[in-house]
Amino acid sequence: MKKLCSNCLHTGHTNLKDCSSRFRCLHCSQPHHTSIHSNKAASGSHPKPTSSHTGCLQTKTSPKTVNHTSTEVFPFVFLKTAIANVSSHHASHSANLLIDDGSQLTYINAQLANILHLHPIRRALLCLSGFKGFSASSPEPSYYDVVNLWLNGLNGNRVQIQAVVLPTIVEPLEDPYRTALLSLPHLKNIVLAHPPTSNVNFSVDILIGADSYWTIVDDENVHVQGPTAVNSLIGYLISGPLPGAVTSSQRSSYHISASHPGDVDRLWSLEAIGIFPDDEKDTDASIYQANSISFQNRQYTANLPWKPTHPELPSNYLICQKRPRNTVQSLLKKSQILPLYSKIIRDQLTAGFIEKVPRSLPTIRSCRYIPHFAMIKDSATTPIRIVYDCSCKTRSGISLNDCLLTGPPLQNDTLHILLRFRIHHIGISSDIEKAFRRVLLYESDRDFVRFLWLSDDSDPDSDFDIYRFKVIPFGASCSPFILNCVIKEHL
């Protein structure tokens, strides 16, 4: 049995004095690994936040809240508020927005998250203060759900926003002078993100912070005497003082800072849900998701991820006529295997996973045919499986897989899953039935995944019919990447 350090789980030393790791147990902060924490150890303590900078979240070791309260008379100041449509894969809804680049993160209240049926993509351990219901001094770290949603613009474009879910963000804002904007000449012929209404209070559903600010707001502005109008994806945002308007009501301003554990601590502490790629993987997947995946009529459709400079794929129709004929002859040597093989193809046709190509359809020079063969195993439920050979090369030495990007591996690391599995009392696993067949392939790519099979199952010498995949092809090297990108998009 190997002797491992009880703190870092590495070999080479067993004495804690020789361990160079600065990380400690997330439950009790003692020098042992979180996965071997004992319930008998001190409990109730929280992981200590450490200084780090991850993505757009700037963190500090000691979060502080600066709170100023006054009852003096001040000119009334408009904040960048808006009323816009937000959506998820399941629903859309009108939301009240406060756009504030003084906030490090974006937040959404739990009520709107429930209306949109937003599912957490992960959980983040944060120290928050300055919000309604949060202590302003020595905030305790807690786990918060993080969700993805879409902000829909006026021109039909939309941007994806990642937000932290909170029970309540802020008290309703006083907004008694909104209708006064109608009398300002420089605001006459522009579309306001927050249309003037008689409502004197404005309840905030979403606070958009600096992490998403510049994906929504651009540089164009209208600045004269009075409040400034800044153009954005959802219309012009108004901010600044209104001449002649004053308020003597109690006013408060906050500086909000958040902190979370370091990257390695976060690896052990997050409850595994979804996919957690690094920045480079995330960039590749995000580009593919934005350009190659769509969701319509409750169905995802994707393109094949072609290499930017892939060689031309010549037709391999003649080669693929020989391979299926050899497969037929091979299956005839085994009793009842050929009918089973044909039945699998017919079942795929009935289920809508493949489609027959009409003989009247003109043959496309660049179309590609995939050879296939039987994988036979000793099983009562699935004695035979069809293997589609997308790596089959032509005389030019080029295969379909040679022209497709495999993409970065987006699956969670098995070691990390096993270690996280030990931390919590209950583990949950699930499986997506026929996952690859749940994603349709765009019409423009289907002729590159054709294959041949008998037109008459009872006649081994019958001519071949032409079929093509309507879904992600089973033997393509890019199929796992496409599926994981669709799962990321759905989550």
C-alpha positions in Angstrom: 0.0 0.0 0.0 1.4 3.4 -1.0 1.9 5.9 1.8 0.4 9.3 0.9 0.5 12.7 2.6 -2.9 13.1 4.4 -3.0 16.8 3.3 -2.1 16.8 -0.4 -2.5 13.1 -1.1 0.9 13.0 -2.9 3.7 10.5 -2.4 7.2 11.3 -1.3 6.4 12.5 2.2 4.1 11.6 5.0 5.1 14.2 7.7 2.8 17.3 7.5 5.9 19.5 8.3 7.3 18.4 4.9 4.1 19.2 3.0 4.4 22.3 0.8 0.7 22.6 0.1 -1.0 25.7 1.5 -4.5 24.2 1.2 -6.4 22.8 4.2 -9.7 21.0 4.8 -12.7 23.1 3.7 -14.8 21.8 6.6 -12.5 22.4 9.6 -9.4 24.2 8.2 -7.2 21.5 9.7 -4.1 20.1 7.8 -5.8 17.1 6.0 -7.6 16.7 2.7 -11.3 17.5 2.5 -12.1 14.1 1.1 -10.9 12.4 4.3 -12.6 14.8 6.7 -14.1 13.0 9.7 -17.5 14.0 11.2 -15.8 13.8 14.6 -13.6 16.7 13.7 -14.7 20.3 14.5 -17.7 21.2 12.4 -19.7 24.3 11.6 -16.8 26.4 10.3 -16.9 27.7 6.8 -14.1 27.6 4.2 -11.9 30.7 4.5 -12.1 32.9 1.4 -8.7 33.5 -0.2 -7.5 36.2 -2.6 -7.9 35.3 -6.3 -8.9 36.6 -9.6 -10.9 34.3 -11.8 -12.4 35.5 -15.1 -14.2 38.7 -14.5 -14.6 38.3 -10.8 -12.2 40.5 -8.9 -11.8 39.4 -5.3 -10.3 40.8 -2.2 -9.1 39.1 1.0 -11.3 41.2 3.3 -14.6 42.3 1.7 -15.7 45.6 3.0 -18.9 47.6 2.6 -18.8 51.4 2.6 -22.2 52.7 3.6 -23.2 56.4 3.5 -26.6 57.6 4.7 -27.9 61.1 4.5 -31.1 63.0 4.9 -29.8 66.3 3.3 -31.4 67.7 0.2 -29.8 66.5 -3.0 -30.6 66.9 -6.7 -32.5 63.9 -8.0 -30.2 61.5 -9.9 -31.4 59.0 -12.5 -29.7 55.6 -12.4 -29.2 53.4 -15.5 -32.5 51.4 -15.3 -34.3 49.6 -18.0 -37.3 47.3 -18.8 -36.3 44.5 -21.2 -37.2 41.0 -22.2 -35.1 38.2 -20.8 -35.4 34.5 -21.7 -34.2 31.0 -21.1 -34.7 27.8 -23.2 -38.1 27.4 -21.5 -39.7 30.8 -21.1 -39.3 34.6 -21.6 -40.4 37.4 -19.3 -40.2 41.2 -19.0 -37.7 42.3 -16.3 -36.6 45.4 -14.5 -32.9 46.0 -14.9 -30.4 48.1 -13.0 -27.2 48.5 -15.0 -24.3 49.3 -12.7 -20.6 48.9 -13.6 -19.8 49.5 -10.0 -20.9 45.9 -9.2 -18.4 43.2 -9.9 -21.0 40.5 -10.7 -24.5 40.2 -12.2 -27.4 39.2 -10.0 -30.9 38.0 -10.5 -33.6 37.6 -7.9 -34.9 34.1 -7.2 -38.5 34.9 -8.2 -37.6 35.8 -11.8 -35.2 32.8 -12.0 -38.1 30.5 -11.1 -40.4 32.2 -13.7 -37.8 31.5 -16.4 -37.2 28.0 -15.1 -33.5 28.6 -14.9 -31.4 25.6 -13.8 -28.0 26.2 -12.0 -25.0 25.6 -14.1 -22.8 25.5 -11.0 -22.7 26.7 -7.4 -20.3 29.4 -6.2 -18.9 30.0 -2.7 -19.1 33.8 -2.2 -19.0 36.4 0.6 -21.6 39.0 -0.2 -22.5 42.2 1.6 -24.3 45.4 0.8 -27.5 43.6 -0.4 -30.8 43.6 1.4 -30.7 40.9 4.1 -26.9 40.6 4.1 -24.7 41.6 7.0 -22.4 44.6 6.2 -19.7 43.4 8.5 -17.8 40.1 8.5 -20.1 38.3 6.0 -20.1 34.6 6.2 -19.3 32.7 2.9 -22.3 30.8 1.4 -23.1 28.8 -1.7 -25.1 30.6 -4.4 -26.6 29.2 -7.6 -25.2 30.5 -10.8 -27.5 30.6 -13.9 -27.3 31.5 -17.6 -30.0 33.6 -19.3 -30.4 35.7 -22.4 -31.0 39.4 -22.6 -33.0 40.2 -25.8 -32.2 43.4 -27.6 -34.4 45.7 -29.7 -32.7 44.8 -33.0 -33.3 41.0 -32.6 -29.8 40.3 -31.2 -29.3 38.8 -27.8 -26.5 38.3 -25.3 -26.0 35.6 -22.8 -25.6 36.7 -19.2 -24.3 34.7 -16.2 -25.9 35.7 -12.9 -25.8 34.8 -9.3 -29.2 34.0 -7.8 -30.2 36.0 -4.7 -33.5 36.0 -2.7 -33.7 39.9 -3.1 -31.3 42.3 -4.6 -32.2 45.8 -3.4 -35.2 47.7 -2.0 -37.4 49.3 -4.7 -35.8 52.4 -6.1 -37.6 55.7 -5.9 -38.3 57.1 -9.4 -40.7 60.0 -9.1 -39.4 62.1 -12.0 -39.4 59.6 -14.9 -42.2 61.3 -16.8 -40.1 64.6 -16.7 -37.9 63.0 -19.4 -40.6 63.6 -22.0 -40.0 67.4 -21.8 -36.2 67.2 -22.4 -35.5 68.1 -26.1 -32.3 65.9 -26.4 -34.4 62.8 -25.6 -37.2 63.4 -28.0 -36.3 61.2 -30.9 -34.5 58.2 -29.2 -35.8 55.0 -27.8 -35.4 54.9 -24.1 -34.5 51.6 -22.4 -36.8 52.6 -19.5 -39.9 54.2 -21.0 -41.5 57.0 -18.9 -44.3 55.8 -16.6 -46.2 57.2 -13.7 -44.8 54.5 -11.3 -42.8 56.1 -8.5 -41.1 52.9 -7.4 -38.9 50.6 -9.5 -38.3 47.1 -8.3 -35.0 45.6 -9.5 -35.2 42.0 -10.9 -31.6 41.9 -12.3 -28.5 43.9 -11.4 -26.1 43.8 -14.4 -22.6 44.3 -13.2 -19.2 45.1 -14.9 -18.9 41.5 -16.0 -21.6 42.0 -18.6 -21.7 45.8 -18.8 -19.8 46.4 -22.0 -21.5 43.6 -23.9 -24.7 45.6 -23.5 -23.6 49.3 -23.5 -21.7 51.0 -26.4 -19.8 54.3 -26.6 -22.5 56.4 -28.3 -24.1 59.0 -25.9 -26.2 62.1 -25.9 -24.8 64.6 -23.4 -26.2 68.1 -23.0 -27.7 70.1 -20.1 -29.5 67.4 -18.0 -29.2 63.7 -17.7 -27.0 61.8 -20.2 -28.4 59.2 -22.6 -26.1 56.2 -23.4 -27.0 53.8 -26.2 -27.2 50.1 -25.5 -28.6 46.8 -26.8 -31.9 47.5 -25.2 -32.3 51.3 -25.9 -30.8 54.5 -24.4 -30.0 54.3 -20.7 -30.5 57.5 -18.8 -28.2 58.6 -15.9 -27.3 61.8 -14.1 -29.0 64.6 -12.3 -32.2 66.2 -13.4 -32.0 70.0 -13.2 -34.5 71.5 -10.8 -35.5 68.2 -9.2 -34.5 67.5 -5.6 -35.1 64.8 -3.1 -34.8 64.9 0.7 -35.6 61.2 1.3 -33.0 59.0 2.9 -30.4 57.9 0.4 -27.9 55.1 0.7 -24.9 54.1 -1.4 -23.0 50.9 -1.2 -19.6 49.5 -2.3 -20.1 45.8 -2.8 -17.2 43.4 -2.8 -17.2 39.6 -3.2 -14.7 36.9 -2.4 -14.5 33.2 -3.0 -12.0 30.4 -2.4 -9.0 29.9 -4.7 -9.2 27.8 -7.8 -7.9 24.6 -6.2 -10.3 25.0 -3.2 -13.1 25.5 -5.7 -12.3 22.3 -7.4 -13.0 20.3 -4.2 -15.9 22.4 -2.9 -18.2 22.7 -5.9 -21.1 20.3 -6.1 -20.6 18.7 -9.5 -23.2 19.8 -12.0 -22.7 20.3 -15.7 -19.3 20.8 -17.3 -16.4 22.9 -16.0 -13.8 23.5 -18.8 -10.8 25.8 -18.4 -10.7 29.2 -20.2 -9.3 27.8 -23.5 -11.7 25.0 -23.7 -14.6 27.3 -22.8 -13.6 29.7 -25.6 -13.6 27.0 -28.2 -16.9 25.6 -27.0 -18.5 29.1 -26.8 -17.5 30.0 -30.3 -19.0 26.7 -31.6 -22.1 27.1 -29.5 -22.7 30.7 -30.8 -22.2 29.9 -34.5 -23.2 26.2 -35.0 -26.0 25.3 -32.6 -29.6 26.4 -32.7 -32.7 25.6 -30.7 -36.1 25.6 -32.5 -39.3 23.7 -31.8 -37.9 22.1 -28.7 -35.1 20.5 -30.8 -31.3 21.3 -31.0 -29.6 21.3 -34.4 -25.9 21.5 -35.0 -23.3 21.8 -37.8 -20.3 19.5 -38.2 -17.2 21.4 -36.9 -15.2 21.5 -40.1 -11.5 22.4 -40.0 -10.9 25.9 -41.4 -8.5 24.6 -44.1 -9.6 21.0 -44.5 -8.7 19.3 -47.9 -11.4 18.6 -50.4 -13.4 15.4 -49.8 -13.7 13.5 -53.1 -16.7 11.1 -53.5 -16.0 7.6 -52.3 -19.1 6.0 -53.8 -17.3 3.2 -55.7 -15.3 2.2 -52.6 -18.3 2.1 -50.4 -20.2 -0.1 -52.8 -17.6 -2.9 -52.2 -17.5 -2.6 -48.4 -21.3 -3.1 -47.7 -21.3 -6.0 -50.2 -18.5 -7.6 -48.2 -20.4 -6.9 -45.0 -23.5 -8.7 -46.4 -21.4 -11.7 -47.4 -19.8 -11.9 -44.0 -23.2 -11.7 -42.2 -24.6 -14.5 -44.3 -22.1 -16.9 -42.7 -23.7 -16.3 -39.3 -27.2 -17.5 -38.7 -29.9 -14.9 -38.3 -27.4 -12.0 -38.1 -28.2 -10.4 -41.4 -31.9 -9.9 -40.5 -30.9 -8.4 -37.2 -28.5 -6.0 -39.0 -31.2 -4.9 -41.4 -33.7 -4.5 -38.6 -31.4 -2.0 -36.8 -31.2 0.1 -39.9 -35.0 -0.1 -40.4 -35.6 0.9 -36.8 -33.2 3.9 -37.2 -35.2 4.9 -40.3 -38.6 4.6 -38.4 -37.2 6.6 -35.4 -36.1 9.4 -37.7 -32.4 9.1 -37.0 -31.7 8.5 -40.7 -33.5 9.2 -44.0 -33.6 7.6 -47.4 -32.1 9.7 -50.2 -34.4 9.6 -53.3 -32.8 8.1 -56.3 -34.0 11.1 -58.3 -31.9 13.5 -56.3 -28.8 14.5 -58.2 -25.6 13.0 -56.9 -23.4 15.7 -55.2 -19.8 15.4 -56.2 -18.5 16.3 -52.7 -20.9 13.9 -50.8 -19.3 11.3 -48.6 -20.3 7.7 -48.0 -19.5 5.9 -44.7 -18.7 2.2 -44.7 -20.1 0.2 -41.8 -19.7 -3.3 -40.4 -21.1 -5.5 -37.6 -19.7 -5.7 -34.1 -21.0 -9.0 -32.7 -20.9 -9.8 -29.0 -22.3 -12.4 -26.7 -25.3 -10.5 -25.3 -29.0 -11.5 -24.9 -30.2 -7.9 -25.4 -27.8 -6.4 -28.0 -26.0 -9.2 -29.8 -25.0 -7.0 -32.7 -24.0 -3.3 -33.1 -23.4 -1.4 -36.3 -20.0 0.5 -36.4 -19.8 3.4 -38.9 -16.2 3.9 -40.1 -15.8 7.7 -40.5 -12.0 7.1 -40.5 -12.1 5.2 -43.8 -9.6 6.8 -46.3 -9.9 7.1 -50.0 -7.0 6.8 -52.5 -6.1 10.4 -51.7 -5.5 9.3 -48.1 -8.3 11.6 -46.7 -11.1 10.5 -44.4 -14.1 12.4 -43.0 -12.6 12.5 -39.6 -9.4 14.1 -41.0 -11.6 17.1 -42.1 -13.4 17.5 -38.8 -12.3 19.2 -35.6 -12.5 16.9 -32.6 -12.7 19.8 -30.2 -11.3 20.0 -26.7 -12.4 17.3 -24.1 -15.2 18.9 -22.1 -16.0 15.9 -19.9 -15.2 16.2 -16.2 -12.0 14.5 -15.1 -12.8 11.1 -13.6 -10.3 11.6 -10.7 -12.0 14.9 -9.7 -15.4 13.3 -9.9 -14.4 10.5 -7.6 -12.8 12.9 -5.1 -15.9 15.2 -5.0 -18.1 12.1 -4.7 -16.4 11.3 -1.4 -17.1 14.7 0.1 -20.9 14.5 0.2 -23.2 11.9 1.7 -25.4 11.3 -1.3 -24.2 10.8 -4.9 -26.5 11.1 -7.9 -25.8 9.8 -11.4 -27.9 9.9 -14.5 -27.8 9.1 -18.2 -29.3 10.6 -21.3 -30.9 7.9 -23.3 -29.7 7.8 -27.0 -27.9 11.1 -26.4 -26.3 11.5 -29.8 -29.6 10.9 -31.5 -31.2 13.8 -29.7 -29.2 16.4 -31.7 -30.2 17.0 -35.4 -27.7 17.7 -38.1 -28.1 20.7 -40.4 -29.4 19.8 -43.9 -26.2 21.2 -45.4 -24.0 18.6 -43.7 -26.1 15.5 -44.1 -24.7 14.5 -47.6 -21.3 14.0 -45.9 -22.7 11.2 -43.8 -24.4 9.0 -46.3 -24.2 5.2 -46.3 -25.5 2.3 -48.4 -27.7 -0.7 -47.5 -29.8 -3.4 -49.2 -33.0 -2.3 -50.8 -34.5 -5.7 -50.2 -33.7 -7.3 -46.9 -34.6 -10.8 -48.1 -32.4 -10.6 -51.2 -28.6 -10.3 -50.3 -27.9 -9.5 -54.0 -30.4 -6.6 -54.3 -29.3 -3.1 -55.2 -28.3 -0.7 -52.5 -30.5 2.2 -51.3 -28.8 5.4 -50.2 -29.3 6.7 -46.6 -28.0 9.6 -44.7 -27.9 10.6 -41.1 -30.3 13.3 -39.8 -28.6 13.3 -36.3 -25.0 13.4 -35.1 -23.2 10.5 -36.8 -22.2 7.7 -34.4 -18.7 7.1 -35.7 -17.5 10.7 -36.2 -14.6 11.9 -34.0 -16.4 15.2 -33.3 -19.6 13.7 -32.0 -18.7 13.8 -28.3 -17.6 17.5 -28.6 -20.9 18.4 -30.4 -23.0 16.6 -27.7 -21.2 18.2 -24.8 -21.5 21.7 -26.4 -25.3 21.1 -26.7 -25.4 20.0 -23.1 -23.5 23.2 -22.1 -25.9 25.3 -24.2 -28.9 23.7 -22.5 -27.6 24.1 -19.0 
